[in-house]
């Protein structure tokens, strides 16, 4: 069960990370350089939903794997940084 919740967290971490990069490097330039604000609305909504799922699965994995509070905070902060997914992905492998 621990492995399952950590694995699910790892998957959503990757998907949410890519959606963040898509928002920053594709949708935002489309809005501000090409004048297409709908790109940010669509990608932003998808990213927001994925971020909520990410937070829920982070709490679930934290409880199941008995991570320390500081470890969970590191995972959360890494999700706020561009390319933070890759940092988190490497740390999660030690728990799988």
C-alpha positions, 0 to 999 in steps of 0.5 A: 500500500505504501508503494502504491500511494508513493507511485501514484504521487510520483505519477501526478508529480510528473504530470503536474510538473509538465503542465506547469512547464507548459503553462510557463513556456507555451501558454504564457508566451501565447497570451503575451506575445501572440495575444491569445489569452484563452491558452492560459485559461485552458492550460491554467485550469488543467494545471490547477486541477492537477495541482489540487490532485498533487496536494491530495496525493502528497498528503496520502503518500506522506501519511502512508510512507511516514515521511517527515514533515520537512520531507513533505514540505520539500516535495511541496516547495519543489512543485512550485519551482520550474523543473522541481519535478525532476528533483522530486522524482529522484527523491521519490525513487528511494521510497518506491 
